[in-house]
């Protein structure tokens, strides 16, 4: 049945994905809602909200019923201006303001371009909008946030010689996809590969990295949420990109070898985001050279980077049906999916996905 959930919780929505990209950059993030969405983001969908590191200020627009119905943009702009002035009085300024959409502005047809212009005039702070509507999943919102930041702040290098040799941009690096808030081991692995400077978009706290994005020697896409941004940077500045997930190919392969997995597996199902699942498939192909390995996802399936047997999941009951019809003897997925597989009797390996379960990977797996 469409939309019915008996075992799985709701996945992180598009507004939470957008907020995840923006969170470490120190801006004022305004959730354009009637109240509640900002609490969900900070309370459930953003693990860094409990840390002491650099962060944006995330607030709710708290639109009243009539404000929402009549689309009173002037009231919202006035609220934002008062908030900016209040923080200035206490000694804090913001490098940008971001407006994140929810179902309320989507229903009334909010003009985000005009709202950004009015907000900039009232506050003097650069303002961007991410027109999410709360009906899509996190990767759609994260992708839109990356593009909004790059289109507004990325600068064209004066000359080709300004390309920063040895600098790698990592796109899709948010806790939603990494199940990790620091990516210490990912950074170490990439530096061991010879990259001298890393820009992890979604984890690092400097807005200047977006301004200097055109200077990256190369970009690495580790999640579908970063693919559109990488393609835009290639089209706009000529920056090449590749898709991969380095830690999977070495570290996770080693942990799989030590786990209680079947010595032989003929049919394997991986349920995760496409980039991570693809990298794991390559690693598993070395351990199980004769196995048929399928990747499935509830999130964005990158058609050009998937294989014909891969599966797009939509409803909760798609997963148990897929597992039984595919006769898999090994499933690798977040442990939350185990709930939806009561009839499955094969081996199961936990691969955390924060956007699906709200679980971070254990420290020894990061």
C-alpha positions as CSV (number, residue, x, y, z in Angstrom):
1,X,0.0,0.0,0.0
2,X,1.4,3.4,-1.0
3,X,2.9,5.2,2.0
4,X,2.1,2.5,4.5
5,X,4.9,2.0,7.1
6,X,4.7,-0.8,9.6
7,X,8.4,-1.4,10.4
8,X,10.5,1.5,9.0
9,X,10.6,5.1,10.3
10,X,10.2,8.0,8.0
11,X,13.5,8.8,6.2
12,X,15.1,12.2,6.5
13,X,13.2,14.7,4.3
14,X,14.6,17.2,1.8
15,X,14.6,20.2,4.2
16,X,16.7,18.2,6.6
17,X,19.2,17.3,3.8
18,X,19.5,21.0,2.9
19,X,20.0,22.0,6.5
20,X,22.7,19.3,6.8
21,X,24.8,20.9,4.0
22,X,24.3,24.4,5.5
23,X,24.7,23.5,9.2
24,X,28.5,23.8,9.7
25,X,28.9,27.1,7.7
26,X,27.9,29.6,10.5
27,X,25.0,31.2,8.7
28,X,21.4,32.0,9.8
29,X,19.3,29.1,8.6
30,X,15.6,30.0,8.5
31,X,13.2,27.1,8.2
32,X,10.2,28.7,6.5
33,X,7.5,26.8,8.4
34,X,4.7,27.2,10.9
35,X,6.7,25.6,13.6
36,X,8.1,22.1,14.3
37,X,10.3,21.5,11.3
38,X,13.3,23.2,12.9
39,X,12.9,21.1,16.0
40,X,12.8,17.9,14.0
41,X,16.0,18.9,12.2
42,X,18.0,19.9,15.3
43,X,16.5,17.1,17.5
44,X,16.6,14.1,15.1
45,X,18.2,14.8,11.7
46,X,21.3,16.7,12.7
47,X,23.8,14.9,15.0
48,X,26.1,17.8,15.1
49,X,23.5,19.9,16.9
50,X,24.7,18.1,20.1
51,X,28.4,19.0,19.5
52,X,30.3,22.1,20.4
53,X,31.9,22.7,17.0
54,X,31.1,25.5,14.5
55,X,27.5,25.7,13.5
56,X,24.8,27.7,11.9
57,X,21.9,29.2,13.9
58,X,18.8,27.2,12.8
59,X,15.5,28.9,13.6
60,X,11.9,28.5,12.6
61,X,9.9,31.2,10.8
62,X,7.0,30.3,13.0
63,X,4.4,31.5,10.5
64,X,0.9,32.1,11.9
65,X,-2.0,30.6,10.0
66,X,-3.0,33.9,8.4
67,X,0.6,34.7,7.5
68,X,0.9,31.4,5.7
69,X,-2.5,31.7,4.0
70,X,-2.0,35.3,2.8
71,X,1.7,34.9,2.1
72,X,2.8,37.9,4.2
73,X,6.4,38.0,3.1
74,X,6.9,41.4,4.8
75,X,6.2,39.8,8.2
76,X,8.8,37.1,7.6
77,X,11.4,39.6,6.4
78,X,10.8,41.8,9.5
79,X,11.3,38.7,11.8
80,X,14.6,37.8,10.1
81,X,15.8,41.4,10.3
82,X,15.0,41.5,14.0
83,X,16.9,38.2,14.6
84,X,19.9,39.5,12.7
85,X,20.0,42.7,14.7
86,X,19.6,40.8,17.9
87,X,22.6,38.7,17.2
88,X,24.6,41.7,16.0
89,X,23.9,43.3,19.4
90,X,25.4,40.3,21.1
91,X,28.4,40.3,18.9
92,X,27.6,37.7,16.3
93,X,27.3,38.3,12.5
94,X,26.4,35.9,9.7
95,X,28.2,35.4,6.4
96,X,24.9,34.5,4.8
97,X,21.2,33.8,5.4
98,X,19.5,30.7,4.0
99,X,15.8,30.1,3.6
100,X,14.8,26.5,3.5
101,X,11.3,25.6,2.2
102,X,8.7,23.3,3.8
103,X,5.2,22.3,2.7
104,X,3.7,25.7,3.8
105,X,5.6,28.0,1.3
106,X,5.2,25.3,-1.4
107,X,1.4,25.3,-1.0
108,X,1.1,29.1,-1.2
109,X,3.6,29.5,-4.0
110,X,6.3,31.6,-2.2
111,X,8.5,33.7,-4.5
112,X,11.9,32.8,-3.1
113,X,13.8,35.1,-5.4
114,X,11.8,38.1,-4.2
115,X,12.0,37.0,-0.6
116,X,15.8,36.7,-0.9
117,X,16.0,40.2,-2.4
118,X,13.8,41.7,0.3
119,X,15.8,39.9,3.1
120,X,19.1,41.2,1.7
121,X,17.8,44.8,1.5
122,X,16.6,44.6,5.1
123,X,19.7,43.0,6.6
124,X,22.6,43.6,4.3
125,X,23.5,39.9,4.5
126,X,23.8,37.7,1.3
127,X,20.7,35.5,1.2
128,X,20.0,32.2,-0.6
129,X,17.0,30.0,-0.8
130,X,16.6,26.2,-1.1
131,X,13.1,25.6,-2.4
132,X,12.5,22.3,-0.7
133,X,8.9,21.3,0.0
134,X,9.1,18.5,2.6
135,X,7.8,15.8,0.2
136,X,11.1,14.5,-1.2
137,X,14.0,12.8,0.6
138,X,17.2,14.2,2.1
139,X,19.4,13.8,-0.9
140,X,17.2,16.0,-3.1
141,X,17.4,18.8,-0.5
142,X,21.2,18.4,0.0
143,X,21.8,18.6,-3.8
144,X,19.7,21.8,-4.0
145,X,21.6,23.3,-1.1
146,X,25.0,22.6,-2.7
147,X,23.9,24.2,-6.0
148,X,22.4,27.3,-4.2
149,X,25.7,27.9,-2.4
150,X,27.9,27.4,-5.4
151,X,25.8,29.5,-7.7
152,X,25.8,32.4,-5.2
153,X,29.4,32.2,-3.9
154,X,31.7,30.3,-6.3
155,X,34.1,32.7,-7.9
156,X,35.7,32.3,-11.4
157,X,39.5,32.1,-11.1
158,X,41.3,35.0,-12.8
159,X,43.6,32.6,-14.6
160,X,44.0,28.8,-15.1
161,X,47.2,29.0,-13.1
162,X,45.0,29.6,-10.0
163,X,44.0,26.0,-10.0
164,X,45.1,24.7,-6.6
165,X,47.2,21.6,-7.4
166,X,46.8,18.9,-4.8
167,X,43.3,20.2,-3.7
168,X,40.4,17.7,-3.8
169,X,36.8,18.7,-3.3
170,X,34.7,16.0,-1.6
171,X,31.0,16.4,-2.4
172,X,28.2,14.6,-0.5
173,X,30.2,14.6,2.7
174,X,27.4,15.1,5.3
175,X,26.5,12.9,8.2
176,X,23.4,11.8,6.3
177,X,25.5,9.7,4.0
178,X,28.7,9.2,6.0
179,X,27.0,8.2,9.3
180,X,30.0,10.2,10.7
181,X,30.4,13.8,11.9
182,X,34.2,14.2,11.3
183,X,35.3,11.8,8.5
184,X,38.7,11.5,10.1
185,X,39.6,8.2,8.4
186,X,38.2,9.4,5.1
187,X,40.5,12.4,5.2
188,X,43.4,10.3,6.2
189,X,42.9,7.9,3.4
190,X,42.6,10.6,0.8
191,X,45.7,12.3,2.0
192,X,47.5,9.0,1.9
193,X,46.5,8.9,-1.8
194,X,48.5,12.1,-2.3
195,X,45.9,14.9,-1.9
196,X,47.5,17.7,0.1
197,X,44.4,19.8,0.7
198,X,40.8,18.5,1.2
199,X,37.6,20.5,1.0
200,X,34.8,18.3,2.5
201,X,31.6,20.1,1.5
202,X,29.0,19.4,4.1
203,X,31.5,18.9,7.0
204,X,34.0,21.8,6.8
205,X,32.9,25.1,8.3
206,X,34.4,27.6,5.9
207,X,32.1,29.3,3.4
208,X,35.3,30.4,1.6
209,X,35.7,26.8,0.3
210,X,32.6,27.4,-1.8
211,X,34.0,30.7,-3.0
212,X,37.2,28.8,-4.0
213,X,35.5,25.7,-5.5
214,X,36.6,26.6,-9.0
215,X,40.2,26.2,-7.9
216,X,39.8,22.5,-7.0
217,X,42.1,20.3,-9.1
218,X,39.4,17.6,-8.9
219,X,36.1,16.7,-7.2
220,X,35.2,13.4,-5.6
221,X,31.5,12.5,-5.4
222,X,30.8,10.2,-2.5
223,X,27.0,10.4,-2.5
224,X,24.3,11.2,-5.1
225,X,23.6,14.4,-3.2
226,X,26.9,15.8,-4.5
227,X,26.6,14.7,-8.2
228,X,24.6,17.7,-9.5
229,X,27.1,20.1,-7.9
230,X,30.1,18.2,-9.4
231,X,28.4,18.3,-12.8
232,X,27.7,22.1,-12.4
233,X,31.4,22.7,-11.5
234,X,32.6,20.7,-14.5
235,X,30.3,22.6,-16.8
236,X,31.0,26.0,-15.4
237,X,34.7,25.8,-14.5
238,X,35.9,22.7,-16.2
239,X,36.7,20.9,-13.0
240,X,36.8,17.1,-13.5
241,X,35.1,14.8,-11.1
242,X,34.9,11.1,-10.3
243,X,32.6,9.0,-8.2
244,X,33.8,6.7,-5.4
245,X,33.9,5.9,-1.7
246,X,37.5,5.1,-0.8
247,X,36.9,3.7,2.7
248,X,34.6,1.1,1.4
249,X,37.1,-0.3,-1.0
250,X,39.7,-1.0,1.7
251,X,38.5,-0.7,5.3
252,X,35.1,-2.1,5.0
253,X,36.3,-4.9,2.8
254,X,38.7,-5.9,5.6
255,X,35.9,-5.7,8.3
256,X,33.7,-7.9,6.1
257,X,36.4,-10.5,5.9
258,X,36.5,-10.7,9.7
259,X,32.8,-10.9,10.2
260,X,30.5,-13.9,10.4
261,X,29.6,-13.9,6.7
262,X,29.0,-17.0,4.6
263,X,32.1,-18.5,3.1
264,X,30.2,-18.7,-0.2
265,X,27.5,-16.3,-1.3
266,X,25.7,-16.6,-4.6
267,X,23.3,-13.7,-4.5
268,X,24.0,-10.5,-2.5
269,X,21.8,-7.4,-2.0
270,X,23.2,-4.1,-0.9
271,X,20.8,-1.4,0.3
272,X,22.3,2.0,0.7
273,X,23.0,5.2,-1.2
274,X,24.2,4.5,-4.8
275,X,27.8,5.7,-4.5
276,X,28.6,3.7,-1.3
277,X,26.7,0.7,-2.6
278,X,28.7,0.7,-5.9
279,X,32.0,0.9,-4.1
280,X,31.0,-2.0,-1.8
281,X,30.0,-4.0,-4.8
282,X,33.4,-3.7,-6.3
283,X,35.0,-4.8,-3.1
284,X,32.7,-7.8,-2.6
285,X,33.3,-8.9,-6.2
286,X,36.8,-9.8,-5.1
287,X,35.6,-11.8,-2.2
288,X,32.7,-13.5,-4.0
289,X,33.9,-13.5,-7.7
290,X,31.0,-15.7,-8.9
291,X,28.2,-14.0,-6.9
292,X,25.4,-11.9,-8.5
293,X,25.5,-8.6,-6.6
294,X,22.5,-6.2,-6.7
295,X,22.4,-2.7,-5.3
296,X,19.0,-1.2,-4.2
297,X,18.1,2.2,-2.7
298,X,15.2,4.2,-1.4
299,X,17.0,7.3,-2.4
300,X,18.3,8.8,-5.7
301,X,19.4,6.1,-8.2
302,X,22.0,7.5,-10.5
303,X,21.1,5.7,-13.7
304,X,24.4,6.2,-15.5
305,X,26.3,4.9,-12.5
306,X,24.2,1.8,-11.7
307,X,23.8,-1.6,-13.3
308,X,20.8,-3.0,-15.1
309,X,19.9,-5.4,-12.2
310,X,19.9,-2.6,-9.6
311,X,16.6,-1.8,-7.9
312,X,14.8,1.5,-7.1
313,X,12.8,0.9,-3.8
314,X,9.8,3.2,-3.1
315,X,7.5,1.6,-0.6
316,X,8.3,-0.3,2.6
317,X,7.0,-3.6,1.2
318,X,9.2,-3.3,-1.8
319,X,12.2,-4.4,0.3
320,X,10.8,-7.7,1.7
321,X,9.3,-8.6,-1.7
322,X,12.7,-7.9,-3.3
323,X,14.5,-10.0,-0.7
324,X,12.3,-13.0,-1.1
325,X,11.9,-12.9,-4.8
326,X,15.7,-12.4,-5.3
327,X,16.6,-15.4,-3.0
328,X,19.5,-13.5,-1.5
329,X,21.8,-15.3,0.9
330,X,23.5,-12.1,2.0
331,X,22.0,-8.6,2.6
332,X,24.1,-5.7,3.6
333,X,22.1,-2.7,4.8
334,X,21.4,-0.5,7.8
335,X,20.1,-2.7,10.7
336,X,16.8,-0.7,10.7
337,X,15.9,-2.6,7.5
338,X,16.1,-5.9,9.4
339,X,12.7,-5.0,10.9
340,X,11.0,-5.2,7.5
341,X,12.5,-8.6,6.7
342,X,10.9,-11.0,9.3
343,X,10.8,-13.8,6.7
344,X,14.4,-13.5,5.6
345,X,16.7,-16.3,6.8
346,X,20.0,-15.4,5.1
347,X,23.0,-13.6,6.5
348,X,22.7,-9.9,7.3
349,X,25.5,-7.3,7.7
350,X,24.9,-3.9,9.3
351,X,26.0,-0.9,7.2
352,X,24.6,2.3,9.0
353,X,22.9,5.0,7.0
354,X,22.0,8.0,9.2
355,X,19.3,9.3,6.9
356,X,17.4,6.0,7.2
357,X,17.9,5.2,10.9
358,X,19.4,8.2,12.7
359,X,22.4,5.9,13.6
360,X,26.0,6.9,13.4
361,X,28.6,4.3,12.6
362,X,30.5,2.9,15.5
363,X,33.9,4.5,16.1
364,X,35.9,1.5,14.9
365,X,34.0,1.6,11.5
366,X,34.5,5.2,10.7
